[in-house]
Amino acid sequence: MAESSHGGCVSEGAPRRQSARESAARTYARALPIVPVRARGLTIEGADGRRYLDCLSGAGALALGHNHPVVLEAIRKVLDSGAPLHALDLATPVEDAFVAELFRTLPAGLADHARVQFCGPAGTDAVAAAFKLVRAATGRTGMLAFTGAHHCMATSAFDTSEEAAGVRVTRLPYPQDYRCPFGVGGTRGTELTARWTESLLDDPVSGAPRPAGLIVEAVQSEGGVIPAPDTWMRRMRQITAARSIPLIADEVHTGVGRTGAFWAVEHSGITPDVMILSKAIGGSLPLSVLVHRDDLGRCERGAPADTFRGNQLALAAGTATLTYVRENGLAERASVLGARMLCRLRDLGQRLSCVGEVRGRGLMFGVELVDPEVGRRHAEAEAGRSGSAESAATDSRPAAPELAAAVQRECLRRGLIVELGGRHASVVRLLPPLTISDEQADAVLDRLSDAVEAVARGHTSHGQTGPSGHAHHRHGDRAARVGQPAGR
């Protein structure tokens, strides 16, 4: 049978051939056996004709959703102009327009003293470039990062000579309530994480090399959608400034309006020395950018740079995205709608014991799945020992990655695409586009709630998550109606 159409043979054959021909490094294709053939806004249509509400958004790269008209128009304009698509780091009108728009959005205090460096096409390239920048500027070799941070994976970007020179990344505790590393959470836990950082930096025998920089996410995305308290972010700025340590803000996941501010550091009012930008900055195309204080770049001339750092189509798509988000107040919209969605998600968490915690900021959400039975037994044991009816501490409930995976599967059966993250892959993550409408948001929450409830019922009835049929969900008839993009 011919496979030129978008029929069932394509939807079945393509994943099978991919599995046979590609490496085991595939990630999304394993959990999401979809063959996408069309997409617009929040909606993806598969080769089998099914429609899905996409809350993965290209792992956060699609601030405006799929194929937004302003992005397509910007790309077509470059293609039709005859301009070079590959220009290395030569000055072009497309690059000039991007930098001008980027500078309009930068946090107060940085734009007047900033330089832009175009890196390779991925966020990892920008992380590696940031590390090299601060090491050259300070003459130090150590780096500070936080446990659970995705950018720590980029430390492998150090080349052999740098590893031989003894480059070391020291990881610090990141503040969080549900699984506080100090077992207390709240304001006390936040204070202890700050004191730990100060103690390590001021202890001459800590064993950690003097750092060239400290890299931090205002919201740990891959780490399980964990927002850092604004007071803690300000404390990190004070600690690093007092010790002449460049503060590097990783905005790869959180930038371009995602958290309810254009840049996540703006919630705390701090000005970092370096900002790492990727994902949404390219308007759905590969692009990574380093923004840094101008005095840090004095030693960077002649530094190695990537061949594909001047992607003209990505620069044009990125300019269109930045402009649209800024002019249409989408960051503010993300703050308002995100607060409403978070409130409803927390209601779900209060009803179901398999939901340990619901977290989020703006249109960035995480629902952590835990083993409800272990928590119940521990609470009963604690009550028996102490004679108190108080339940056990929430961090005593083990993460339940198998339940999270089951929720992801149930969501897919209901036409909703979500991602998993967190330290044990037990956090269901939602990253809807900033253009999502109120009606679409309700449809997303309906399907997610139904999926979590179905998994909870299966776990309660059988002691484990049972199988479910691949039937269209009762909200399926709404897909065509709610799946349309919210305006231009």
C-alpha positions in Angstrom: 0.0 0.0 0.0 1.3 3.5 -0.9 2.4 5.6 2.1 2.3 9.0 0.5 -1.0 10.0 2.2 -1.5 10.7 5.9 -3.2 7.3 6.4 -2.9 4.6 9.0 0.0 3.0 7.2 2.1 6.1 7.7 1.1 6.4 11.4 2.1 2.8 12.0 5.0 2.5 9.6 7.0 5.6 10.5 7.5 4.8 14.2 8.4 1.2 13.3 11.1 2.4 10.8 12.3 5.0 13.2 12.8 2.4 15.9 14.7 0.1 13.5 17.0 2.8 12.0 17.6 5.4 14.7 19.6 5.1 17.9 18.3 4.4 21.4 18.9 8.1 22.2 15.4 8.9 21.1 13.4 10.3 24.1 10.1 11.9 23.1 9.3 9.4 20.4 9.3 6.6 23.0 6.7 8.1 25.2 4.7 9.9 22.5 4.1 7.5 19.6 2.6 10.2 17.4 3.3 11.0 13.7 2.5 14.7 13.5 1.5 15.9 10.0 -0.1 19.3 10.7 0.0 21.8 13.6 -1.4 25.2 14.4 -1.4 27.0 17.8 -2.1 24.5 20.6 -3.1 21.7 18.2 -1.2 18.8 16.5 -2.9 16.5 14.0 -1.4 13.0 13.7 -1.2 10.9 10.6 -4.1 8.8 12.0 -6.4 11.8 12.0 -6.4 12.3 15.7 -6.0 15.8 17.2 -4.0 16.6 20.3 -3.7 19.6 22.6 0.0 20.1 22.8 1.3 21.2 26.3 4.8 20.2 25.5 5.3 23.0 23.0 8.5 21.7 21.5 10.0 21.3 25.0 9.1 25.0 25.6 10.5 26.3 22.3 7.1 27.4 21.0 6.1 30.5 22.9 3.4 31.3 20.3 2.5 27.7 19.6 2.8 25.9 16.3 3.1 27.8 13.0 2.0 31.2 14.4 1.1 33.6 11.5 3.6 36.2 12.5 6.4 33.7 12.7 5.5 32.2 9.3 5.3 35.6 7.7 8.8 36.6 9.1 10.3 33.4 7.7 8.7 33.8 4.3 9.9 37.4 4.1 13.5 36.3 4.5 13.1 33.5 2.0 11.5 35.8 -0.6 14.1 38.5 -0.2 17.0 36.4 -1.5 19.0 37.2 1.6 21.7 34.6 2.6 20.4 31.9 4.9 23.9 31.3 6.2 26.0 34.3 7.2 28.2 33.2 10.1 28.4 36.2 12.4 28.5 38.8 9.7 26.2 41.8 10.3 22.9 41.5 8.4 19.7 43.4 8.5 18.0 40.4 10.0 20.5 40.1 12.8 20.4 43.8 13.5 16.7 43.8 13.9 16.9 40.8 16.3 19.4 42.5 18.5 17.5 45.7 18.6 14.3 43.9 19.7 16.2 41.8 22.2 17.6 44.9 23.8 14.1 46.4 24.2 13.1 43.4 26.4 16.2 43.0 28.6 15.9 43.5 32.4 16.5 47.0 33.7 20.2 47.6 34.5 21.5 45.2 31.9 20.6 46.6 28.5 22.7 49.8 29.0 25.9 47.7 29.6 25.2 44.5 27.6 26.9 42.6 24.8 25.3 39.8 22.8 27.1 36.7 21.7 25.6 34.3 19.3 26.5 30.7 20.2 25.7 27.4 18.6 22.1 26.4 17.9 21.4 24.7 21.3 21.0 25.9 24.9 23.9 23.6 25.8 26.2 25.6 23.5 25.2 28.8 25.3 25.8 27.2 28.7 29.3 26.2 27.6 29.9 29.7 26.2 28.9 31.3 29.5 31.2 29.1 31.4 34.1 29.9 29.1 33.3 33.6 29.3 33.3 33.9 33.1 36.4 31.7 33.4 38.3 33.9 31.0 37.1 37.1 32.8 37.9 35.9 36.3 40.9 33.6 35.8 39.2 31.0 38.0 38.3 27.4 37.1 35.4 26.4 39.4 31.7 26.8 38.8 28.7 26.8 41.1 25.4 25.2 40.1 22.4 23.8 41.9 21.1 20.2 42.3 18.4 19.3 39.9 19.4 21.9 37.3 19.2 20.8 33.7 22.1 23.0 32.6 24.4 20.9 34.8 24.2 18.3 32.0 26.0 20.8 29.8 29.2 20.4 31.9 30.1 17.6 29.5 30.7 20.4 27.0 34.1 21.0 28.6 36.7 19.8 26.2 39.5 17.4 27.2 42.1 20.1 27.9 39.7 21.9 30.2 38.9 18.7 32.1 42.6 18.0 32.4 43.1 21.5 33.8 40.8 20.6 36.7 37.5 22.4 35.9 35.0 21.4 38.7 31.4 22.2 39.1 30.2 22.3 42.7 26.5 21.7 43.2 24.5 23.5 45.9 21.1 22.8 47.5 18.2 24.4 45.7 15.3 25.8 47.8 12.1 23.8 47.7 9.3 23.1 50.1 8.1 19.6 49.2 11.5 17.9 49.2 13.5 20.4 51.1 17.1 19.0 51.5 17.1 20.2 55.1 13.7 18.6 55.9 12.0 21.9 56.9 10.9 23.8 53.8 9.3 27.2 53.9 11.2 30.3 54.9 13.6 28.3 57.2 14.6 26.0 54.4 15.2 28.9 52.0 17.4 30.6 54.6 19.4 27.4 55.2 20.1 26.9 51.5 21.4 30.5 51.3 23.6 30.0 54.4 25.0 26.8 52.9 26.1 28.8 49.8 27.7 31.5 52.0 29.4 28.9 54.2 30.9 27.1 51.2 32.2 30.3 49.7 33.7 31.7 52.9 35.2 28.4 54.1 38.9 28.3 53.1 38.9 24.5 53.5 35.6 23.7 51.9 37.4 21.8 49.1 35.5 23.8 46.4 37.7 25.8 44.0 37.0 29.6 43.9 34.2 29.9 41.4 34.3 31.8 38.2 30.5 32.1 38.3 27.3 30.9 39.8 24.5 29.6 37.4 20.9 29.5 38.5 17.4 29.0 37.1 14.6 31.2 38.7 12.4 28.2 38.0 13.9 24.8 37.7 12.1 23.4 34.7 13.6 20.0 34.0 14.2 19.6 37.7 10.4 19.4 38.3 9.1 23.0 37.8 10.4 24.3 41.1 10.1 28.1 41.5 12.8 29.7 43.6 11.5 32.3 46.1 12.2 35.9 45.0 13.8 36.6 48.3 16.3 33.8 47.7 17.1 35.0 44.2 17.9 38.5 45.7 20.0 36.8 48.3 22.0 35.0 45.6 22.6 38.3 43.9 23.8 39.8 47.1 26.1 36.9 47.9 27.7 36.8 44.4 28.1 40.6 44.1 29.8 40.8 47.5 32.3 38.2 46.4 32.8 39.4 42.8 31.3 36.2 41.4 29.4 36.7 38.1 25.8 35.6 38.4 24.6 33.6 35.4 20.8 33.4 34.9 19.7 30.4 32.8 16.6 31.7 31.0 16.5 28.8 28.4 13.2 27.5 29.7 11.8 30.5 31.5 12.4 33.3 29.1 10.1 35.2 26.7 7.1 35.5 29.0 6.8 31.9 30.1 6.7 32.6 33.9 4.5 35.7 33.8 7.4 38.2 33.3 9.4 38.6 30.1 12.4 37.2 31.9 12.0 35.1 35.1 14.7 37.2 36.9 12.4 40.2 36.7 10.1 38.7 39.4 12.8 39.2 42.0 14.1 42.5 40.5 17.7 41.4 40.2 20.1 42.1 37.3 22.3 39.2 36.4 25.8 39.5 34.9 25.1 36.9 32.2 21.8 35.6 30.7 21.6 32.3 28.7 18.8 32.3 26.1 17.5 29.6 23.8 14.4 27.7 23.0 11.6 30.4 22.6 14.2 33.0 21.6 14.4 31.4 18.1 10.6 31.4 17.5 10.6 27.6 17.1 13.9 27.4 15.2 17.4 26.6 16.6 19.0 29.6 18.2 21.0 30.3 21.4 22.2 33.7 22.7 24.4 34.8 25.5 23.8 38.3 26.9 26.5 39.5 29.3 27.8 42.6 31.0 30.2 44.4 28.6 33.2 44.3 30.9 33.1 40.5 31.1 33.8 40.1 27.4 37.3 41.8 27.2 39.0 38.5 26.7 36.6 36.8 24.3 38.1 38.1 21.0 39.3 35.1 18.9 37.4 32.6 21.1 36.1 29.6 19.2 32.6 30.0 17.9 30.0 27.7 16.2 29.6 27.7 12.4 25.8 27.9 12.7 25.4 30.7 15.2 23.9 33.2 12.7 20.8 31.3 11.6 19.0 34.0 9.6 15.6 32.2 9.6 15.8 31.7 13.4 16.8 35.3 13.9 13.8 36.5 11.9 11.4 34.1 13.7 12.8 35.1 17.0 12.4 38.8 16.3 8.7 38.2 15.4 8.2 36.2 18.6 9.8 38.8 20.9 7.9 41.6 19.3 4.6 39.8 19.4 5.0 38.8 23.1 6.0 42.3 24.0 3.4 44.2 22.1 0.5 41.9 23.1 1.3 41.7 26.8 1.5 37.9 26.7 3.8 37.8 29.8 1.1 39.6 31.8 -1.5 37.3 30.2 0.5 34.2 31.3 0.6 35.5 34.8 -3.2 36.0 35.1 -4.2 32.8 33.3 -1.4 30.8 34.9 -2.6 31.7 38.4 -6.2 30.6 37.6 -4.9 27.3 36.1 -2.6 26.7 39.1 -5.5 27.2 41.5 -7.6 24.5 39.7 -4.6 22.1 39.6 -4.1 22.5 43.3 -7.8 21.7 43.9 -7.0 18.4 42.0 -4.1 17.8 44.3 -6.2 18.3 47.4 -8.7 15.7 46.2 -6.2 13.0 45.2 -3.6 11.5 47.5 -1.4 10.4 44.6 -0.7 14.1 43.9 2.2 15.1 46.2 2.4 18.8 45.2 1.4 21.1 42.4 3.8 23.8 41.4 4.1 26.5 38.8 4.7 30.1 37.8 3.0 31.7 34.8 2.3 29.1 32.2 4.7 26.6 33.6 3.2 23.8 35.7 4.4 20.7 37.5 2.2 18.0 39.1 4.3 15.6 41.2 3.0 12.1 41.5 3.7 10.1 44.7 2.9 6.7 46.2 -0.2 7.4 48.3 -0.1 4.1 50.1 3.4 4.6 51.5 2.5 8.0 52.8 -0.7 6.7 54.4 1.2 3.8 56.2 3.9 6.2 57.4 1.4 8.7 58.7 -0.4 5.9 60.6 2.8 4.7 62.1 3.8 8.2 63.1 0.4 8.8 64.7 0.7 5.5 66.6 4.2 6.4 68.0 3.4 10.0 68.9 -0.3 9.7 69.8 -0.9 12.6 67.4 -3.3 12.7 64.5 -0.9 14.8 62.5 0.2 13.2 59.2 3.8 12.5 58.3 5.9 15.1 56.5 5.0 15.3 52.9 8.6 14.7 51.8 8.3 11.2 53.3 6.1 10.1 50.3 8.2 8.5 47.6 8.1 9.7 44.1 6.0 7.5 41.8 7.5 7.6 38.3 5.3 4.7 37.2 2.2 6.7 38.1 3.5 9.7 36.3 4.2 7.6 33.2 0.7 6.2 33.5 -0.8 9.8 33.7 1.2 10.7 30.5 -0.3 7.7 28.7 -3.8 8.5 29.9 -3.4 12.1 28.8 -2.3 10.9 25.3 -5.4 8.7 25.1 -7.5 11.8 25.8 -5.7 13.9 23.2 -3.4 15.8 25.5 0.4 15.9 25.2 2.4 16.4 28.4 6.0 15.9 29.4 7.6 14.2 32.4 10.4 15.7 34.5 11.8 16.0 38.0 14.5 14.1 39.8 12.7 10.8 39.5 10.7 11.5 36.3 7.6 11.7 38.6 6.5 15.3 37.7 3.9 15.8 34.9 5.0 19.1 33.2 2.7 21.4 31.2 4.2 24.2 29.0 1.2 25.5 27.0 1.9 28.2 24.4 1.4 31.8 25.6 -1.4 32.2 23.1 -3.6 29.6 24.8 -7.2 30.7 25.2 -9.4 30.4 28.3 -11.5 27.7 26.7 -8.4 25.8 25.6 -7.0 26.1 29.1 -10.2 24.6 30.5 -10.0 21.7 28.0 -6.4 21.0 29.0 -7.3 20.9 32.7 -10.3 18.7 32.0 -8.3 16.1 30.2 -5.4 16.2 32.7 -7.8 15.9 35.7 -9.6 12.9 34.1 -6.2 11.2 33.4 -5.0 11.6 36.9 -8.3 10.5 38.4 -8.2 7.4 36.1 -4.7 6.5 37.2 -5.7 7.1 40.9 -8.7 4.8 40.5 -6.6 2.1 38.9 -3.9 2.3 41.6 -6.5 2.1 44.4 -8.4 -0.8 42.8 -5.5 -3.0 41.8 -2.5 -1.8 43.8 -1.0 -0.7 40.6 -2.0 1.2 37.5 -4.1 -0.9 35.2 -4.4 -0.8 31.4 -6.8 1.5 29.7 -8.4 1.3 26.2 -7.3 3.5 23.4 -10.7 5.1 23.0 -11.4 8.8 22.2 -12.2 10.7 25.4 -15.5 12.3 26.1 -13.9 15.7 25.4 -12.7 14.5 22.0 -15.6 16.1 20.2 -14.4 19.5 21.5 -10.9 19.1 20.0 -11.7 20.8 16.7 -13.4 23.7 18.6 -10.8 24.3 21.3 -7.8 23.4 19.2 -7.8 26.6 17.1 -5.2 29.2 17.9 -6.1 32.1 20.0 -6.1 35.0 17.6 -3.1 36.1 15.6 
